[in-house]
């Protein structure tokens, strides 16, 4: 409505999002360590490099000027490559390169971070993302 202030995010979601953003340097160091680690398969490293190149390239399957979906394909391919790299590397190798608390790599922490970030997305996208996260958690259990 006119005259109303914009809705502010819930405090818990904002706190979780700020913590996730603060962890970005640790995630980048971990990924760099995994890329340099000889225990990690070369194909997983190559797929991550390809996903990064795809995200940087101006030519996409879905053009970036299309709201939400245009950027989602970049993020989707990056997340697939990162999940494959981490999953195939194994927990011990990942923890060797992780400088944060090991609990930050748990499924519960990831779900909480996704839900906090999803709070800022349009409702339909948020619901799809939350359903997908719940399905992934059930599949892993």
Phi, psi and omega in degrees: 000157180289137178091344179277147177283152179296150180294135177265146179295154177299147183301315181298318180294318180296317180298317180295319180295318178298318178296321179294319179294321179295335181277352183306314178301324178293319178296318180295319176296320179297314179298319178297318178297319179294322180294325181274347185283126180289346178284346181268133184297141182297328181294321178295322178294319180295318178296321177295317178299320178295320179293321177295316178299319179297320181293328182277327184297143179286343181263124182232162172296319177242116184303143183294341181286349175281119186303143177064299185293327181299323178270338184295325181293323176299311181296320180301310181294321177297314181295321177300315182293318180294316179298320179294314180302311182292316181297318181282335180291326181095151185300318183298315181294318179299314180295332176297332183255356182271126181264351179269189177288137181302332179296338179291347178260007182284159178298322181295317179295318178298315179298320179295318179295317178298318181293324178293316179293324181295336180304331184269358179271163174301149187306316182294319179293319180300315180296318178297317180295318179294320177297317180296320179296318178296318179298317180297318180296319179293323180295322180285334183287000000 
